[in-house]
Amino acid sequence: MSAVKKHDLVVIGAGPGGYAAAIRAAQLGLNTACVEKDPRLGGTCLRVGCIPSKALLESSEKYAEARHGLAEHGVKVTGAELDLPAMMARKDGIVAALTDGIAGLFKANKVTRYEGAARLDGPGRVLVGDLELLADRIIVATGSSAASLPNVDLDGARIGDSTAALAWPAVPERLTASAIPRRPWPGPRCRSA
Ligand SMILES: Cc1cc2nc3c(=O)[nH]c(=O)nc-3n(C[C@H](O)[C@H](O)[C@H](O)COP(=O)(O)OP(=O)(O)OC[C@H]3O[C@@H](n4cnc5c(N)ncnc54)[C@H](O)[C@@H]3O)c2cc1C
């Protein structure tokens, strides 16, 4: 074990649950640390969930409106084209700004950030690689991950989860979306678009 650090509170996971808890605890005077395994803070929501999907949705809506929604307003648009790389670059820029924003909030509120996968190692003990964190309180805010279909290989190209879909380099001509509750297992609910 190379180092031991002591904190009042260690939060594991820097998604909306974890970063909000860490910042508030620090504001209330606790010596707070947050461990996040991803280099970027913000969790699913900021990195690969709510924010990038809504950024692409907004861009898609503008494209659809330019193509189909302006004529009734008496606005003629010809030659409207989708520039997917530009759309993706805007999305990536928004994600970068917001995840950097969480890093800024950590700094401003004196939340100590540790990068790496945390492991509980007994009461009040968290391991992050060679580092040992001792804490009076621990909050586990590790979120969830996408469920897979049995016997289906998520290759990321033809079949992928939402994270893969947010980075596809081309718009699929046809898409089937499946939302699967983790438990119980009634079979997938699918919708084609
Ligand atoms: C495509 C998509 C769109 C969505 N859109 C919306 C929306 O519009 N509105 C909405 O309300 N919700 C939306 N959600 C859901 C929302 O993203 C989640 O509800 C929210 O992110 C959950 O926050 P959390 O902090 O609990 O977990 P997460 O955001 O998943 O954060 C958990 C963090 O813990 C980290 N972690 C996990 N294990 C460890 C470990 N051992 N050590 C260190 N770090 C660890 C992970 O890397 C992650 O950063 C969407 C989700 C997806 C996938």
The ligand as a MOL file (V3000), in Angstrom:
LIG
                    3D

  0  0  0     0  0            999 V3000
M  V30 BEGIN CTAB
M  V30 COUNTS 53 58 0 0 0
M  V30 BEGIN ATOM
M  V30 1 C -28.8510 7.3890 -23.2030 0
M  V30 2 C -29.3480 7.8470 -21.8620 0
M  V30 3 C -30.1440 8.9870 -21.7800 0
M  V30 4 C -30.6180 9.4130 -20.5460 0
M  V30 5 N -31.4010 10.5460 -20.5010 0
M  V30 6 C -31.8800 10.9660 -19.3150 0
M  V30 7 C -32.6960 12.1440 -19.2350 0
M  V30 8 O -32.9790 12.7870 -20.2470 0
M  V30 9 N -33.1550 12.5200 -18.0160 0
M  V30 10 C -32.8430 11.8200 -16.8830 0
M  V30 11 O -33.3110 12.1960 -15.8000 0
M  V30 12 N -32.0550 10.7130 -16.9260 0
M  V30 13 C -31.5710 10.2770 -18.0990 0
M  V30 14 N -30.7760 9.1590 -18.1410 0
M  V30 15 C -30.4780 8.4470 -16.8780 0
M  V30 16 C -29.3470 9.1550 -16.1140 0
M  V30 17 O -28.1810 9.2080 -16.9130 0
M  V30 18 C -29.0770 8.3530 -14.8380 0
M  V30 19 O -30.2730 8.2640 -14.1000 0
M  V30 20 C -28.0380 9.0530 -13.9740 0
M  V30 21 O -26.8210 9.2100 -14.6760 0
M  V30 22 C -27.7970 8.2160 -12.7220 0
M  V30 23 O -26.8680 8.9090 -11.9320 0
M  V30 24 P -25.9570 8.1440 -10.8950 0
M  V30 25 O -25.0860 9.1540 -10.2500 0
M  V30 26 O -26.8190 7.2940 -10.0250 0
M  V30 27 O -25.0960 7.1000 -11.7600 0
M  V30 28 P -24.1230 7.3520 -12.9870 0
M  V30 29 O -24.4270 8.6040 -13.7090 0
M  V30 30 O -24.1020 6.0730 -13.7640 0
M  V30 31 O -22.7170 7.5500 -12.2900 0
M  V30 32 C -22.0540 6.5040 -11.6430 0
M  V30 33 C -20.5640 6.7720 -11.7700 0
M  V30 34 O -19.8840 5.8390 -10.9390 0
M  V30 35 C -18.6980 5.4580 -11.6020 0
M  V30 36 N -18.2790 4.1780 -11.0190 0
M  V30 37 C -18.9090 2.9830 -11.0960 0
M  V30 38 N -18.2530 2.0580 -10.3890 0
M  V30 39 C -17.1620 2.6940 -9.8660 0
M  V30 40 C -16.0840 2.2780 -9.0440 0
M  V30 41 N -15.9920 1.0220 -8.5700 0
M  V30 42 N -15.1290 3.1880 -8.7040 0
M  V30 43 C -15.1980 4.4540 -9.1440 0
M  V30 44 N -16.2060 4.9160 -9.9210 0
M  V30 45 C -17.1660 4.0480 -10.2710 0
M  V30 46 C -19.0880 5.3710 -13.0580 0
M  V30 47 O -17.9430 5.4820 -13.9040 0
M  V30 48 C -20.0170 6.5700 -13.1770 0
M  V30 49 O -19.3250 7.7380 -13.5790 0
M  V30 50 C -30.2780 8.7030 -19.3590 0
M  V30 51 C -29.4500 7.5690 -19.4260 0
M  V30 52 C -28.9980 7.1360 -20.6650 0
M  V30 53 C -28.1120 5.9060 -20.7210 0
M  V30 END ATOM
M  V30 BEGIN BOND
M  V30 1 1 1 2
M  V30 2 1 2 3
M  V30 3 2 2 52
M  V30 4 2 3 4
M  V30 5 1 4 5
M  V30 6 1 4 50
M  V30 7 2 5 6
M  V30 8 1 6 7
M  V30 9 1 6 13
M  V30 10 2 7 8
M  V30 11 1 7 9
M  V30 12 1 9 10
M  V30 13 2 10 11
M  V30 14 1 10 12
M  V30 15 2 12 13
M  V30 16 1 13 14
M  V30 17 1 14 15
M  V30 18 1 14 50
M  V30 19 1 15 16
M  V30 20 1 16 17
M  V30 21 1 16 18
M  V30 22 1 18 19
M  V30 23 1 18 20
M  V30 24 1 20 21
M  V30 25 1 20 22
M  V30 26 1 22 23
M  V30 27 1 23 24
M  V30 28 2 24 25
M  V30 29 1 24 26
M  V30 30 1 24 27
M  V30 31 1 27 28
M  V30 32 2 28 29
M  V30 33 1 28 30
M  V30 34 1 28 31
M  V30 35 1 31 32
M  V30 36 1 32 33
M  V30 37 1 33 34
M  V30 38 1 33 48
M  V30 39 1 34 35
M  V30 40 1 35 36
M  V30 41 1 35 46
M  V30 42 1 36 37
M  V30 43 1 36 45
M  V30 44 2 37 38
M  V30 45 1 38 39
M  V30 46 1 39 40
M  V30 47 2 39 45
M  V30 48 1 40 41
M  V30 49 2 40 42
M  V30 50 1 42 43
M  V30 51 2 43 44
M  V30 52 1 44 45
M  V30 53 1 46 47
M  V30 54 1 46 48
M  V30 55 1 48 49
M  V30 56 2 50 51
M  V30 57 1 51 52
M  V30 58 1 52 53
M  V30 END BOND
M  V30 END CTAB
M  END
